[in-house]
Amino acid sequence: MMTRDDFLKELRIFLQGRISQVKINEHLRYYENYIIEESRKGRSEAEVLESLGSPRLIAKTIAEVMDEDADDFQPKKPHSHGKAGRIFGVAAVCLFAVLLWRIGIFLLPFLAAVFMTGAILYLVYLIFSGNKK
């Protein structure tokens, strides 16, 4: 038997990533207040939850309605670094391995500084030119 807390927890889980956190909190407050008010009117919590239906279906409906509004939250798609990023990463690792083998442990601090500089330059590349669509 589902409780109010179970219902709200499931609703939160099903809404997560589909709409903004602000909107999730608004909907959770609405349903929590609705359940409390209906219980004060004499209905049991179980009756109220049964009349509401599945939290999954409610979340799906909310997300579909929110998608129709152009200015609402859209989940971010994972960022892909593309072929250039992978090539740069492989080249950096290979260069590091070759230099370590050739120059030995004595110049390791210098090599680490060079490697970190390369990593920082790569991050700058991603920030300024890697996000173009």
Secondary structure by P-SEA (a helix, b strand, c coil): cccaaaaaaaaaaaacccccaaaaaaaaaaaaaaaaaaaaacccaaaaaaaaccaaaaaaaaaaaaaaccccccccccccccaaaaaaaaaaaaaaaaaaaaccccaaaaaaaaaaaaaaaaaaaaacccccc
